[in-house]
Amino acid sequence: MRIASKVIDSEGLHYATVKKEVVLRRTESGRTEIVAKFMEDSRGLTVVTLQAFNGNTGNPQNTHFSFVGSEIPKLLTFFENVAAVEFKG
């Protein structure tokens, strides 16, 4: 098994519920790490994890989420669909 990792500096966004709607809120700056675990021989992904880190201390926050197995292609399809949306202004 191999592990690939990418750390992205973020503006510190956080989900919050306001008047029954989920919105993004700005928080202190931080970092987000994306970790992918895959099999070396087939390159088949087994786990993709998103983890948030405190920008000041570098410590991981309690916020993380993993996608496993068949959830991974569904996540990729979701991102492809979002990227394909055209907004008319």
C-alpha positions in Angstrom: 0.0 0.0 0.0 1.2 3.5 -0.8 0.0 6.9 0.6 -0.2 10.1 -1.4 -0.7 13.4 0.5 -1.4 17.0 -0.5 -1.6 19.9 2.0 -3.6 23.0 0.9 -3.5 26.3 2.7 -7.1 27.4 3.2 -8.9 30.5 4.2 -10.4 28.9 7.2 -13.9 28.1 6.0 -16.4 26.2 8.3 -19.9 25.0 7.8 -22.5 26.4 10.1 -26.3 26.3 10.2 -28.1 29.7 10.1 -31.9 29.8 10.0 -32.1 26.2 8.9 -29.6 26.7 6.0 -26.1 25.3 5.9 -23.6 28.1 5.1 -19.9 28.6 5.0 -18.3 30.8 7.6 -14.8 32.2 7.8 -12.7 31.0 10.7 -9.0 31.4 11.5 -6.8 30.3 8.7 -5.7 26.7 8.5 -4.6 24.0 6.3 -6.4 21.0 4.8 -4.7 17.7 4.0 -6.0 15.3 1.4 -4.6 11.7 1.9 -5.1 8.9 -0.6 -4.2 5.3 0.2 -3.9 3.1 -2.8 -2.6 -0.3 -3.8 0.8 -0.1 -5.5 0.2 -2.9 -8.1 -3.3 -1.9 -9.3 -3.3 1.8 -8.3 -6.8 1.1 -6.9 -7.8 3.7 -4.3 -8.9 2.3 -1.0 -9.3 5.4 1.2 -9.4 9.2 0.6 -9.4 11.3 3.8 -9.8 15.0 4.2 -8.3 16.4 7.4 -8.3 20.1 8.7 -5.3 21.5 10.6 -4.9 24.6 12.7 -2.9 27.2 10.8 -1.2 28.6 13.9 -0.2 25.4 15.7 -0.2 22.8 12.8 -2.2 20.5 15.0 -5.0 18.5 13.4 -8.5 19.6 14.2 -11.3 17.2 15.1 -12.8 17.7 11.6 -12.0 14.9 9.1 -13.8 12.7 6.8 -12.9 9.5 4.9 -14.4 8.1 1.6 -13.9 4.4 1.1 -14.4 1.9 -1.7 -17.3 2.7 -4.0 -17.8 6.2 -2.3 -14.6 7.4 -4.0 -15.8 7.3 -7.7 -19.1 8.8 -6.5 -17.2 11.7 -4.9 -15.2 12.2 -8.1 -18.4 12.1 -10.2 -19.9 14.7 -7.9 -16.9 17.0 -8.4 -17.0 16.5 -12.1 -20.7 17.4 -12.2 -20.2 20.6 -10.1 -17.3 21.6 -12.4 -19.6 21.2 -15.4 -22.4 23.4 -14.2 -22.7 26.7 -16.1 -24.3 29.6 -14.3 -25.9 32.3 -16.5 -25.6 35.7 -15.0 
